[in-house]
Amino acid sequence: MDLEKQPQKPVAPAEPPAIRASDADRDRIADILREALAEGRLDADEHAERIDSVYRAKTVGELEPLVSDLPAAGAQARPAAAQAPWEYGYGPQDAAAPERLVAVFSSSTRKGRWRIGRRTQAFALFGNVEIDLTEALFSQRITVIDATSIFGNVEVRVPENISLRGNGSGVFGNFEVDTLEADDPDAPTVVVNGFSVFGNVEAKPKRGKRIANLHDRFRKGQG
């Protein structure tokens, strides 16, 4: 007697592998969130929470839900000719390699009037790295500092009227970022990603230091 053939269940197609998020992907999402904050779609706390998630995200799939309830084309609504280049959040150094500050049994300091690139990498091994942004020229909306300290110290100081974010951890060490939320939605944002082993990574505002001519300093940074 023939056995009754059982219908075969369709085989679900394999899910495509998750695509790793690039710096450009994160910047694109951060720009959409900035527009939403400026338009009143997000309050300061919601914006800070989502920005923090942006820089924790590892894949593109983790980024998209952060703006799924926002008009992603908001930044494109205004004619490009009506905006200054710095308003897009990208500067002429976007394609450049990150600046590297290394201190191995030594010290490295970056301060004064200088143009900070989109990404800076700081590494301290039994040494000290100091990054002072209180007089820096910002060429872009979001500036990222990747800090690693092993039996060393990395200190970042920023003006009091910009936004400051942090994401990191320490193993028998310290990672500390004093989060700031600028009153001006067009103010630059500095994001410090860090990791310390028997060391210290610290980012704080410098008391009494503010960017007095915020928009002019942006334009000079573009020049």
C-alpha positions as CSV (number, residue, x, y, z in Angstrom):
1,M,0.0,0.0,0.0
2,D,1.4,3.4,-1.0
3,L,2.0,5.7,1.9
4,E,0.2,9.0,1.6
5,K,2.6,11.7,0.6
6,Q,2.9,14.5,3.2
7,P,3.0,18.0,1.8
8,Q,6.5,19.5,2.2
9,K,6.8,22.7,4.2
10,P,8.4,25.5,2.3
11,V,11.9,26.2,3.3
12,A,12.3,29.8,4.5
13,P,14.9,31.7,2.6
14,A,18.1,32.4,4.6
15,E,18.3,35.8,6.0
16,P,21.0,38.0,4.4
17,P,23.9,38.7,6.8
18,A,23.7,42.0,8.7
19,I,25.6,44.8,7.1
20,R,28.1,46.6,9.3
21,A,27.4,50.3,9.8
22,S,30.0,52.7,8.6
23,D,30.9,56.2,10.0
24,A,28.9,57.7,7.1
25,D,25.9,55.6,8.0
26,R,26.0,56.8,11.6
27,D,26.5,60.5,10.5
28,R,23.5,60.2,8.2
29,I,21.2,59.0,11.0
30,A,22.7,61.6,13.4
31,D,21.9,64.4,10.9
32,I,18.2,63.2,10.7
33,L,18.0,63.3,14.5
34,R,19.5,66.8,14.6
35,E,16.9,68.0,12.1
36,A,14.1,66.4,14.2
37,L,15.4,68.2,17.4
38,A,15.6,71.5,15.6
39,E,12.0,71.1,14.3
40,G,10.6,70.1,17.7
41,R,9.8,66.5,16.7
42,L,12.2,65.3,19.5
43,D,12.9,66.8,22.8
44,A,16.4,67.1,24.2
45,D,16.2,63.9,26.3
46,E,14.9,61.8,23.3
47,H,17.6,63.3,21.0
48,A,20.3,62.5,23.5
49,E,19.1,58.9,24.0
50,R,18.9,58.2,20.3
51,I,22.3,59.8,19.5
52,D,23.8,57.5,22.2
53,S,22.2,54.5,20.4
54,V,23.6,55.7,17.1
55,Y,27.1,55.4,18.3
56,R,26.5,52.0,20.0
57,A,25.0,50.5,16.8
58,K,27.1,47.9,15.0
59,T,24.9,47.3,11.9
60,V,22.7,49.3,9.5
61,G,19.7,47.3,10.8
62,E,20.2,48.8,14.3
63,L,20.3,52.3,12.9
64,E,17.2,52.5,10.8
65,P,14.6,52.0,13.7
66,L,16.1,55.1,15.3
67,V,14.6,57.3,12.6
68,S,11.7,55.1,11.4
69,D,9.2,57.6,12.9
70,L,10.9,60.7,11.5
71,P,10.8,62.3,8.0
72,A,14.2,61.1,6.7
73,A,14.0,63.6,3.9
74,G,13.7,66.6,6.2
75,A,17.3,67.6,5.5
76,Q,16.6,67.7,1.8
77,A,13.5,69.9,2.0
78,R,15.4,73.1,1.7
79,P,17.2,74.0,-1.5
80,A,20.9,73.2,-1.3
81,A,21.8,76.7,-2.5
82,A,20.2,78.3,0.5
83,Q,22.5,76.4,3.0
84,A,26.1,77.0,3.9
85,P,28.3,73.9,3.4
86,W,28.8,73.5,7.1
87,E,25.1,73.1,7.7
88,Y,25.1,69.6,6.2
89,G,27.5,68.4,9.0
90,Y,30.3,67.4,6.6
91,G,33.6,69.2,6.1
92,P,36.4,69.0,3.5
93,Q,38.3,66.6,5.7
94,D,35.7,63.8,5.7
95,A,37.7,61.6,3.3
96,A,41.0,62.2,5.2
97,A,42.6,59.7,7.5
98,P,41.9,60.3,11.2
99,E,44.5,62.3,13.2
100,R,46.4,60.0,15.6
101,L,47.8,61.1,19.0
102,V,50.0,58.5,20.6
103,A,51.8,58.6,23.9
104,V,53.9,55.6,24.9
105,F,55.9,56.4,28.1
106,S,55.5,60.0,27.1
107,S,52.9,62.8,26.6
108,S,51.0,64.2,23.6
109,T,49.0,67.4,23.6
110,R,46.7,69.0,21.0
111,K,45.4,72.5,22.0
112,G,45.1,76.1,20.8
113,R,43.6,77.3,17.6
114,W,43.5,74.3,15.3
115,R,41.1,72.6,12.9
116,I,39.7,69.4,14.4
117,G,39.0,66.7,11.8
118,R,35.9,64.4,11.7
119,R,37.7,61.6,13.6
120,T,40.7,61.6,16.0
121,Q,42.3,58.6,17.6
122,A,44.1,58.9,20.9
123,F,46.2,56.1,22.4
124,A,48.0,56.2,25.7
125,L,50.3,53.5,27.0
126,F,52.0,54.5,30.3
127,G,51.6,58.0,29.0
128,N,49.2,61.0,28.8
129,V,47.2,62.4,25.9
130,E,45.5,65.8,26.3
131,I,43.0,67.1,23.7
132,D,41.7,70.6,24.3
133,L,38.9,71.7,21.9
134,T,38.1,75.0,23.6
135,E,39.7,77.1,20.8
136,A,39.4,74.6,18.0
137,L,37.7,75.2,14.6
138,F,35.0,72.6,13.8
139,S,34.7,71.6,10.2
140,Q,31.7,69.3,10.7
141,R,28.6,68.9,12.8
142,I,29.8,65.7,14.6
143,T,33.3,65.0,15.7
144,V,34.3,61.6,17.0
145,I,37.3,60.9,19.3
146,D,38.3,57.2,19.8
147,A,40.3,57.0,23.0
148,T,42.2,54.0,24.4
149,S,44.2,54.1,27.6
150,I,46.3,51.3,29.0
151,F,48.0,52.2,32.3
152,G,47.7,55.8,30.9
153,N,45.5,58.8,30.7
154,V,43.4,60.4,28.0
155,E,41.8,63.8,28.8
156,V,39.4,65.7,26.5
157,R,38.2,69.2,27.3
158,V,35.5,70.9,25.3
159,P,33.7,74.4,25.4
160,E,30.7,74.6,27.7
161,N,28.2,75.4,24.9
162,I,28.6,72.4,22.6
163,S,27.0,68.9,23.0
164,L,29.1,66.1,24.4
165,R,28.4,62.4,24.2
166,G,30.2,59.3,25.4
167,N,30.3,55.5,25.0
168,G,32.9,53.3,26.6
169,S,34.0,51.2,29.5
170,G,36.9,50.5,31.8
171,V,38.6,47.3,33.1
172,F,40.2,48.1,36.4
173,G,40.1,51.6,35.0
174,N,37.9,54.7,34.5
175,F,35.8,55.9,31.6
176,E,34.0,59.2,32.4
177,V,32.2,61.6,30.1
178,D,30.2,64.5,31.5
179,T,27.3,64.6,29.0
180,L,26.3,68.1,27.7
181,E,23.3,69.2,25.7
182,A,23.8,72.5,23.9
183,D,21.1,75.1,23.9
184,D,21.8,75.9,20.3
185,P,20.6,73.0,18.0
186,D,23.2,74.0,15.5
187,A,26.1,73.6,17.9
188,P,28.7,70.9,17.2
189,T,28.6,67.5,18.9
190,V,31.7,65.7,20.2
191,V,31.3,62.0,20.7
192,V,34.0,60.2,22.8
193,N,34.3,56.5,22.4
194,G,36.7,55.0,24.9
195,F,38.2,52.0,26.6
196,S,40.6,51.9,29.5
197,V,42.6,49.1,31.2
198,F,44.2,50.2,34.5
199,G,43.9,53.7,33.0
200,N,41.7,56.7,32.6
201,V,39.6,58.2,29.8
202,E,37.9,61.4,30.8
203,A,35.9,64.1,28.8
204,K,34.5,67.2,30.4
205,P,33.7,70.8,29.7
206,K,36.3,73.4,30.6
207,R,34.8,75.9,33.0
208,G,34.4,79.4,31.6
209,K,35.3,78.3,28.0
210,R,32.6,78.9,25.4
211,I,32.5,79.4,21.7
212,A,31.5,83.1,21.6
213,N,31.0,83.3,17.8
214,L,29.7,79.8,17.2
215,H,28.5,80.1,13.5
216,D,31.5,82.2,12.5
217,R,33.9,79.6,13.9
218,F,32.1,76.9,11.8
219,R,32.6,78.9,8.6
220,K,36.3,79.6,9.4
221,G,36.7,75.8,10.0
222,Q,35.5,75.3,6.4
223,G,38.0,77.7,5.0
